[in-house]
Amino acid sequence: MAQLILNHLTKDFGGGRPAVSDVSLTVREGGFLALLGPSGCGKTTVLRMTAGFEQPSDGSIDYGERRLSDAARALPPEKRNMAMVFQSYALWPHMTVAENVGYPLKVRGVSGETWRRKVGEALALVKLTDYAERRPAALSGGQRQRVALARCLVTSPDVVLLDEPLANLDQHLRKSMEETFRIFHERSGATMVYVTHDQSEAMALATDVAVMSEGRLVQMAAPSEIYARPEGTVVGGLIGRGSILKVPLAEHAPRALAWPQLREAIGSAPGVGHRRDVLVRPEHVRPDPLGMALEVTACVYEGERFALTLALPDGQALKAFGDTAIPVGQKANFAVVSGWRL
Amino acid sequence: MRSRPRWLRISNGGLLRLRRAKPGASPAGEPRWLVPFVLTCLFLLCALPLISLAKAGFSGLASGHSIGVLTEPATYAAIRNTLITATGGMLISVAIGALFAFAVALTDIRGKLTLSFAFMLPMMIPPQVTALAWVEMTGPASPLLKTLGIAPPLGSPQPLYSLFGISLLLGVQHAPLVFLALKAGLSASPRDGVEAARLSGASPFRVFRDIVAPLAAPGLIAGAAIAFVSGVGNFGIPAILGIPAGITVLPTLIYTRLASFGSGTFGEIALISSLIAAIAAMGLILQQRALSGKDYRIIGLSGANAAFSLGRFRVAVELALAAILFLVLVAPLAALIASSLVPAYGVPLTLKTVSLRAYEEILFRQTMTLSAFTNSLFLASSAALGLLVVAVPAAYLMNRRKGVLANTLGILIEIPYALPGIVLAVAFILTFAAPLPILNVSLYGTIWIILIAYFSSFLAVSLKPVMSAFLQMDPSLEEAARLSGAGFFRRMRDVILPLVAPAAGASIILVFLIAANELTVSALLWSAGTQTLGVAIFNLDDSGSSDLASALSVLVVLMVMALMAALETLANYLPEGVLPWRN
């Protein structure tokens, strides 16, 4: 069994704060890890260290028993048996689609009929068989993306790295490419590390989501876990839509809060008790005749429902969904069925 | 179950193959010898000659043999003449170059590509050929004027053998430099900025005064500085126009000193070239001061040319530009052709007297011109191909590495780029005058010293297209090849070299074009049997065979045009900014 292990990984480019600081995580074999975070959080540097383009200043990267990189040594990228989909796709403009896809095979000395068969299989998987003899310049963005993916597929790499692969595609193509990635992951069985700043992409694809902020790993968990039980305001604010409320709570209050506790906390007078951050998901704010009367400050039609913004008695904003429009300024009764102390 | 990767199976040996590196460094993945190789080449070509120049200058001062040159009236006269002709030339370059740049970049005149191409020709034509062509156009012996019946009476002075003549020709020769610098600045000026000014109610004239002129100022200043520095170091024009009239500038002073070789000569020429370098540096410092505070970063859309519609003046502007081109390009070249076709000096050219004797002479009879052809072709092709061996790795390292190494390489390359060619030639004489250490072979007087000097002089020319190709190449193209398993040489062969090939081709043609016609360096370094085309034209003219000199010049011009046309056919495959006459 081979896991990809990052151990106290640190990268300092020499400009104040390290780009990556003490990141430790393990990707299980065949896992699909999404590295999520705002731009500049160090997620791309982690990816490039994994590929071998950057060497860690401290800490190490191992694949199973094998040491890939540490501060003293680094196995060069060409010896790692990894593959990568670059943000710019990195297709070689002077080669045809088939030559691009088959290049890793050619370097490994595969030629002739075997080469043609393997390239053909890879192209068939991304539905580009008819485009084999074209140059990358003659393809659309989504097609280029699929060529880059086929190139990763062709040599059965141990680890596939994806650097914001959907960033340059339009909304419609993103959805269909997400599906292609999922199939790709199932078929290849490779360990995948996927860098993105789009949380919905991360949630849809990954078996594990790691959230980074300012060079540090904040939390790593399965998508449903990280959505339901985020750690701290960074993860709480980044994953899903939600309102982070500051409400007075006792020191040993439980993490999961129900309506009675929340009602007491929201309704208490300002300045009472110690204030703590509580995450409230909009789907947990429901119209309830027995609930609290809250003023609607915004009501936006989103197609499948209305997105409401409500004002708490002390003025904090609370997001909610509604089935019907409620005029701005009007009060309505709502209950918050659950909240999560961050 | 999928098979496990190959390198995992190598249980012990694999770890030994890990690269040792400094903590925190980026694994560069190039062979260990690459950095030392590039640094050594650049040190030998760029820094060493300058060090010898400084050494010879100091020892000349210290020994007292050469100090006299600094107090001679001839030196003062040369400094004065250099300053006058370089400044005059700069003013003329700015006037002509700016007119063309504004017209091509900002207005809706027709035939811009043809105009640009024709306007760039004077820069590509070697200065000694330009000078010769103008002399053939204007003097009392001009076959063209004689044929037209408007030649001044025999015995009247040649008007170009004067300070004004030298300035005028320096101006014509270097106007393309101003044109290029200014056009680069103007084509970056934002079209939406001009449109916003028009919508704010500004008339075209006010837009020009308030928006375009301030944005164009840095390009104009930079162009003027390049024209000045090039004028200070030019040898071909003052050699052909100044020497017959007894007007000496600093570069021709070095030439005459070297011809009358004495005990203090090396120290003297070292000091004179230091003077040239100092004047050039002064020009660049003035440019720096004029440019400070004028760094206008362009925000918003650029690249799109801001078109001023000239309306009914368009035809007038087009005619004016065509007239200037006729005067500075067509007429001198016509005179050159006419001179090459007369049967003997002073005979008017008519349909009856026209003869190809001069061509026959230089191509089949004169051993001197034949060996000049062989020498120049050998030197130019060796320099063009050989420089790639240095330029490609240097450009690769400068783009892939950041920090101290890239900066050091950048500074080394700047040295020969900023120095006038004549200073470099002197530096090479001083470096190789003594026999080489260990080998005990002297390069002085052989063709190899010219070749090494060419390597140094044209390194920047060779590097520029390759550098822009690397700059415009997405680094992930190489990274993808690395992850595909390709080692350094493999990805060089399969990915990097194919992608920089068109730029390398342009680099070869550009270096060949300039080196084949070069005079400044070879005028100082040639000896019997190693004369180049430039030297041959100069010597033929000097010995009174202006018909042969003209014929040789015509062939040179034809070669220049053929090579420029070859570059033009490559244009679509080249990175932007490689071909000066294209946008």
Boltz contact constraints between the chains, C-beta under 6 A:
constraints:
  - contact:
      token1: [A, 53]
      token2: [B, 479]
      max_distance: 6.0
  - contact:
      token1: [A, 54]
      token2: [B, 26]
      max_distance: 6.0
  - contact:
      token1: [A, 55]
      token2: [B, 21]
      max_distance: 6.0
  - contact:
      token1: [A, 55]
      token2: [B, 25]
      max_distance: 6.0
  - contact:
      token1: [A, 55]
      token2: [B, 26]
      max_distance: 6.0
  - contact:
      token1: [A, 55]
      token2: [B, 27]
      max_distance: 6.0
  - contact:
      token1: [A, 57]
      token2: [B, 24]
      max_distance: 6.0
  - contact:
      token1: [A, 71]
      token2: [B, 23]
      max_distance: 6.0
  - contact:
      token1: [A, 73]
      token2: [B, 18]
      max_distance: 6.0
  - contact:
      token1: [A, 74]
      token2: [B, 19]
      max_distance: 6.0
  - contact:
      token1: [A, 74]
      token2: [B, 27]
      max_distance: 6.0
  - contact:
      token1: [A, 75]
      token2: [B, 18]
      max_distance: 6.0
  - contact:
      token1: [A, 76]
      token2: [B, 27]
      max_distance: 6.0
  - contact:
      token1: [A, 76]
      token2: [B, 29]
      max_distance: 6.0
  - contact:
      token1: [A, 77]
      token2: [B, 482]
      max_distance: 6.0
  - contact:
      token1: [A, 77]
      token2: [B, 483]
      max_distance: 6.0
  - contact:
      token1: [A, 78]
      token2: [B, 482]
      max_distance: 6.0
  - contact:
      token1: [A, 78]
      token2: [B, 485]
      max_distance: 6.0
  - contact:
      token1: [A, 78]
      token2: [B, 486]
      max_distance: 6.0
  - contact:
      token1: [A, 78]
      token2: [B, 487]
      max_distance: 6.0
  - contact:
      token1: [A, 79]
      token2: [B, 7]
      max_distance: 6.0
  - contact:
      token1: [A, 81]
      token2: [B, 5]
      max_distance: 6.0
  - contact:
      token1: [A, 82]
      token2: [B, 483]
      max_distance: 6.0
  - contact:
      token1: [A, 83]
      token2: [B, 483]
      max_distance: 6.0
  - contact:
      token1: [A, 84]
      token2: [B, 483]
      max_distance: 6.0
  - contact:
      token1: [A, 86]
      token2: [B, 476]
      max_distance: 6.0
  - contact:
      token1: [A, 88]
      token2: [B, 474]
      max_distance: 6.0
  - contact:
      token1: [A, 88]
      token2: [B, 476]
      max_distance: 6.0
  - contact:
      token1: [A, 90]
      token2: [B, 476]
      max_distance: 6.0
  - contact:
      token1: [A, 90]
      token2: [B, 477]
      max_distance: 6.0
  - contact:
      token1: [A, 90]
      token2: [B, 480]
      max_distance: 6.0
  - contact:
      token1: [A, 92]
      token2: [B, 495]
      max_distance: 6.0
  - contact:
      token1: [A, 94]
      token2: [B, 498]
      max_distance: 6.0
  - contact:
      token1: [A, 103]
      token2: [B, 484]
      max_distance: 6.0
  - contact:
      token1: [A, 104]
      token2: [B, 484]
      max_distance: 6.0
  - contact:
      token1: [A, 104]
      token2: [B, 485]
      max_distance: 6.0
  - contact:
      token1: [A, 107]
      token2: [B, 484]
      max_distance: 6.0
  - contact:
      token1: [A, 107]
      token2: [B, 485]
      max_distance: 6.0
  - contact:
      token1: [A, 107]
      token2: [B, 486]
      max_distance: 6.0
  - contact:
      token1: [A, 108]
      token2: [B, 485]
      max_distance: 6.0
  - contact:
      token1: [A, 156]
      token2: [B, 2]
      max_distance: 6.0
  - contact:
      token1: [A, 158]
      token2: [B, 5]
      max_distance: 6.0
  - contact:
      token1: [A, 189]
      token2: [B, 2]
      max_distance: 6.0
